[in-house]
Amino acid sequence: STKKARDKSVREGHRQSTSVYIPGVKTNFAALYAKRGEHFKCLISGEIIAYKQVNDDYCDCVDGSDEPSTNACENNAYYCKIRSFSGKDKIESSKVNDGICDCCDGSDEWLNHTLPFKLNAANLQAMKSSKIQVYFTPCINRC
C-alpha cells in the first residue's frame, strides 16, 4: 500500500542518514550511529551487522542498539529530542510510533501514524477522567 511504502521510505531515510541526529538516540551517543561504511557494530553486544539493518524494524543486535528509532526491540528506551519540563527525556520503545505523543516534542511519533477513530472514541471517556493529558498525532511541541 502507499502508506506502507511511505513508512518504509521514511525509515530508510532515517537509516541512511549520516547526520548526527537519529530519532531515539541520546545526544551523546549520536556519533556512534553515523554511517561509516557498510557495517554497524552493536554498541554493547558487539555483533557486526549490515548498516542497512539499522532501524529496519527488526531487532538484530542482542542489546537492541540497531533499533533506536523503532519499537522492534523489547526493553529499549527511546530518547526524546527535547527533555520535558518534568525532566523526562526517554520513554519505553514500545510507545514509539503508536499514535500517542509521549515525548513533549512529539519526536516519538516521527512516522505520524494516527489511531483509528474507534480506538480514540472508545478510550476518550477514560482519558478525560484521568489526570494525565493524552495527545494524539499529529503531535504539537508541548515542551
Order of alpha helices (4+ residues) and beta strands (2+ residues): alpha-beta-beta-beta-beta-alpha
